[in-house]
Amino acid sequence: MDSIDDLDSSLLLHSNIPPLSSSAIMRVRHLHKKGKKNAWVCGIIVKINFIKVGIVYTITSSISMRAIQRSNCYHYEGHKSACKYGNTYYMIIFGGVQIILSQIPNFRNIEWLSVIAATMSFIYSTIGAALGLAKVIENGEIKGSIAGNPASTPASKAWAISQALGDIAFAFPFSVIFLEVMDTLRSYPPEKVTMKKASILAVITTTFFYLCCGGFGYAAFGDSTPGNLLTGFGFYEPYWLIDFANACVVLHLVGGYQVFSQPLFASVEQCFREKYPNSRFVTGDLKQISALRLNPLSLCFRTAYVAFTTGFSMLFPYFNQVVGVAGAINFWPIVVYFPVEMYLAQKHIEHWTKRSVFLRVYSLVTLIVMLYAFVGSIKGLIAARFS
């Protein structure tokens, strides 16, 4: 249907279907307009989140590559050696690789990419959890406390909690590419059936590994637990296992960067093609080189995008703080607000019913918590940048 008026007219053509009342028509019009506006806002937020994930993945990959070098240094030079290295060099390497991969058409649709990413994630998560458990057994005690890491003042503790909430919110970013995944499914079985099973499996699996890595890590090191078990060097030996785990992290994020970036590339470039269909810069090709199809627009835009995420990562190379900000930005609108609003609209739940009030209160409380996490994470990022 081209409009709500067409919908109403088509209904009137069927004698067995009564015409819509004026109040019903107004309600449908309202939902239609609200839906278009929400879809536009949701699209903007999702695109911002793609950029955000690219920045975080650049930082994380550089830290893991640096960790491999530090692990070898500690092994050969001793655990008391300085072994200090910067992240900039590794960010540039990661960015260079992404510039090349970004020019491969339909890179995110390559089947082996998902297989490799899932395998690498499973391997390094298992290694991290196993090393944490082994350390707890070696210590013969469970370190840490229910109160968490102590702070000098109550205010410092409150800001630390806010940043931790942002970190937790970032832990489930699959909602950002939820629609992209649905778009790749076959017509049968229905998308909602497949996605429901996939979502349940994804949440259960990731929650299990997060709890194992976080729980065993804190039990092993207590208040001195590093931000990342594999890169913070709570473990030194076996060094080859630490190197292997960090290499798995890098391989995972090299592909993951493209999974989150390619939808943004496709969306932006499609807009240009629709607006400038006769432009050779937009639609022409430079040359064909194996799998690389060099289009002027794609070459310039994708290179500039990777340069931006790499440059931003070099300016703010602070893992915990950036992750906290990133998590606080997307969690409420993508995970809470839009799903709640869609549920209320699809189920035709009236205002001021118990279910409606409960879901709206839940959405409001989550918004307040995420604003708290966002402010605290921004404060931590600024403090880290200028300290």
C-alpha positions, 0 to 999 in steps of 0.5 A, spaced: 500 500 500 502 506 498 498 510 503 493 509 509 488 512 504 489 506 500 489 501 505 482 504 507 480 504 500 482 496 499 478 494 505 472 498 503 472 494 496 471 487 500 463 487 502 465 482 508 469 487 511 466 492 515 469 499 514 474 502 519 471 507 524 474 514 524 477 513 530 481 506 528 483 510 522 486 516 526 490 510 530 492 507 524 495 513 521 498 515 528 502 508 528 504 509 521 507 516 522 510 514 528 513 508 525 516 511 520 519 516 524 522 511 529 524 507 523 528 513 521 531 515 528 533 507 529 536 507 523 541 513 525 542 510 531 544 503 528 549 507 523 552 510 529 553 504 533 556 501 527 562 506 527 562 505 535 563 498 534 569 499 529 572 504 534 572 499 539 574 493 535 580 497 533 582 499 540 581 491 542 585 488 536 591 493 537 591 491 545 591 484 543 597 485 538 601 488 543 599 483 548 603 478 544 609 482 543 609 483 551 608 476 552 614 474 548 618 479 552 616 477 559 618 470 557 625 471 554 626 477 559 623 476 565 617 478 569 620 484 572 622 487 565 618 493 563 616 491 556 612 497 555 609 498 548 605 503 545 598 501 541 599 506 535 603 502 531 598 496 531 592 500 530 595 503 523 597 495 521 589 493 523 587 500 519 591 498 513 588 491 513 581 493 514 582 498 508 584 492 503 578 488 506 573 493 505 574 493 498 572 486 497 565 486 495 560 482 499 565 480 504 560 480 510 556 474 506 562 470 505 560 463 509 567 462 512 567 468 515 562 467 520 565 460 522 572 463 523 569 468 527 565 463 532 571 459 532 576 464 534 571 467 539 569 460 542 577 458 543 579 465 546 573 465 551 575 458 553 582 459 554 580 465 558 575 462 563 580 455 563 586 460 565 582 463 571 579 457 574 586 454 574 589 460 577 583 459 583 585 452 584 593 454 584 591 460 589 587 455 593 582 460 595 577 465 592 579 472 592 575 478 591 569 480 595 561 482 594 563 489 594 568 489 588 574 494 587 574 499 593 575 506 592 578 512 595 571 516 596 564 514 595 563 519 589 569 515 586 565 508 587 559 511 584 563 513 578 566 506 577 559 503 578 557 507 572 562 505 567 562 498 569 554 499 567 556 501 560 561 496 560 556 491 561 551 494 556 556 493 551 557 486 552 551 484 548 552 488 541 548 483 537 542 487 537 545 492 532 546 487 527 539 483 528 536 486 522 542 485 518 542 478 520 534 477 518 535 480 511 540 474 510 534 468 512 530 464 507 523 465 507 522 458 510 522 457 516 519 464 518 524 469 520 521 470 527 522 463 528 529 462 526 531 469 530 527 467 536 531 460 536 538 464 534 537 469 540 536 465 545 542 460 543 546 467 542 544 470 549 545 463 553 552 462 550 555 469 551 552 469 558 555 463 560 562 465 557 562 472 560 560 469 567 565 464 566 571 469 564 569 474 569 567 470 575 573 466 574 578 472 573 575 476 579 576 469 583 583 468 581 585 476 582 580 479 586 581 487 586 587 486 582 583 483 576 586 486 569 581 489 565 582 484 560 585 477 562 588 475 556 592 482 555 592 485 562 597 480 564 594 476 570 597 470 567 604 470 564 605 462 562 604 458 558 606 464 554 604 460 547 597 459 550 596 467 551 599 468 544 595 463 541 589 466 545 590 473 543 591 471 536 584 468 536 582 475 538 585 479 533 582 474 527 575 474 530 575 482 530 578 483 523 572 479 520 568 482 526 570 489 523 567 488 516 561 485 519 559 491 522 562 496 517 559 493 511 552 494 512 554 502 513 558 502 507 552 499 503 547 504 506 551 510 504 553 508 497 546 506 495 544 513 497 549 516 493 547 511 487 540 513 488 541 521 488 547 521 482 545 515 478 549 518 472 555 519 476 561 515 473 565 517 480 559 513 484 557 508 479 563 507 475 569 502 476 577 503 476 579 496 475 578 489 476 583 486 480 581 478 483 576 479 488 577 487 489 572 491 485 575 498 485 569 503 485 571 510 486 566 512 491 567 505 495 575 506 495 574 513 497 569 513 502 571 506 505 578 508 506 576 515 509 571 511 514 577 506 516 582 512 517 576 515 521 575 509 526 583 508 526 584 516 528 579 516 533 582 510 536 589 513 536 586 519 540 582 515 545 586 508 546 582 507 553 579 500 552 574 500 558 572 507 558 571 507 550 567 500 551 563 504 557 561 510 553 559 505 547 555 500 551 551 506 554 550 509 547 546 503 544 543 499 549 537 503 551 534 505 544 536 499 541 535 493 546 529 496 550 526 502 547 524 500 540 522 493 542 518 495 547 514 500 543 514 495 537 511 490 542 506 495 545 504 497 538 503 490 535 499 487 541 495 493 541 496 494 548 492 500 550 495 505 555 494 505 562 493 497 562 498 494 567 502 491 562 503 498 558 505 501 565 510 496 567 513 496 560 514 504 560 516 504 567 521 499 565 523 503 559 524 509 563 528 506 569 533 503 564 534 510 560 536 513 567 541 507 568 544 508 561 544 516 562 548 514 569 552 510 565 554 514 559 555 520 564 560 516 568 563 513 562 564 520 559 567 522 565 572 516 565 574 517 558 576 525 559 580 523 565 584 518 562 585 522 556 588 528 560 591 525 566 
